[in-house]
Amino acid sequence: MYSFFRSIKQSAEELKNASTIAICGLLIALNVVLGLFAIVITNVLQIRFSFLAVAVAGFLYGPVVGGIVGAVSDIVNFVVRPTGPFIPGFTLDAFFTGFIYALVLYKKKITVRRVLAANTAVMIIVNIFFNSIWLSLMYGQAFTAIISARIIKNLIMLPVNTGLLYAMIRFVEKVPSLRFKRQK
């Protein structure tokens, strides 16, 4: 429990650093660009890769910054390309996405198993459960109908997302200007 609150405090202190703000701005921009390339299957079922930028923000800067990057990215994505009414629940989901990735990845040894655990937690809590609630309310469709399709899609995407995120984090770890961030 102590390490949880310590990581929250360390993450909040990251916001005082100008380079953190600049890199987070770049990650938000990357999230928006990746969000433009969604594969739309139905109005409630889409494949996106913009989660990578939010996960990297959580990995580099912790739960507070990861959550903020997720929430701001959601709002900017809505402004750039609105696909329906603004639902604050999706912004909350985006915050929790960055927060959860950071809880599992921030200042930890990165392994495929750890990245799989982070993706699984986000998949179950955010993608399947909470997003299905908001989509059900938004489109007036039955929760069970939405959730069943989303479970299948997320199970198919889990190994793909895990491989992509693992490769992305390994790449980010090699960036010299970000190396100091990983020191404990």
C-alpha positions, -999 to +999 in steps of 0.1 A: +000+000+000+029+023+008+044+019-027+011+027-043+009+061-025+046+067-031+042+062-069+012+086-068+033+112-051+063+107-074+040+109-104+024+141-092+059+156-087+067+148-124+042+176-134+067+202-121+092+193-147+090+212-180+104+183-201+076+161-187+050+185-199+067+188-233+069+150-238+034+145-226+022+171-252+040+150-278+024+118-265-011+135-266-004+146-302+007+110-310-025+097-294-046+120-316-028+110-348-031+073-339-068+079-331-074+091-366-066+056-379-093+036-363-107+005-379-145+008-375-163-025-374-196-013-361-206+019-341-198+001-309-168-020-321-136-003-332-099-012-333-075+015-322-039+018-314-039+052-297-036+034-263+001+031-269+008+068-263-012+068-230+005+036-218+039+051-226+030+082-206+020+060-176+052+039-180+074+070-180+057+093-156+034+073-133-003+071-125-012+108-121+005+119-154-006+088-172-042+095-162-040+131-171-025+123-206-053+098-211-081+123-202-066+152-221-061+130-251-097+119-250-109+156-249-085+166-278-096+136-298-132+146-294-124+182-305-104+171-335-128+143-346-161+141-328-179+109-335-210+115-314-220+133-283-194+141-257-197+115-229-176+123-198-176+086-189-152+080-219-129+107-205-129+090-171-122+057-189-092+073-206-079+086-173-082+051-157-065+036-187-034+057-182-036+052-144-038+014-147-010+011-172+012+032-148+003+012-117+015-019-135+045-005-155+058+026-137+094+021-124+091-017-127+111-042-147+094-046-181+086-081-191+061-095-215+042-110-185+039-075-169+028-059-202+002-087-206-010-081-170-014-043-177-033-049-210-055-075-194-064-052-165-072-023-189-091-047-211-114-061-184-119-029-163-120-002-190-126-017-224-150-044-216-169-032-185-169+006-184-169+013-221-197-011-226-218+007-201-212+041-218-219+026-253-251+009-240-263+042-226-252+061-257-268+039-283-297+025-263-286-011-270-286-040-245-255-041-223-252-079-228-252-076-266-225-049-265-203-066-239-204-100-257-190-085-289-165-064-270-152-095-251-145-113-284-128-083-299-106-077-268-096-113-266-085-112-302-066-079-297-050-088-264-019-106-279-016-079-306-018-050-281+006-068-258+032-073-285+029-037-297+031-022-263+061-043-253+079-033-285+070+003-280+083+003-244+115-014-253+120+013-280+113+041-255+137+026-230+165+030-256+158+067-262+188+085-245+169+116-234+143+094-215+168+070-199+171+091-168+134+087-162+138+049-155+163+053-127+149+044-094 
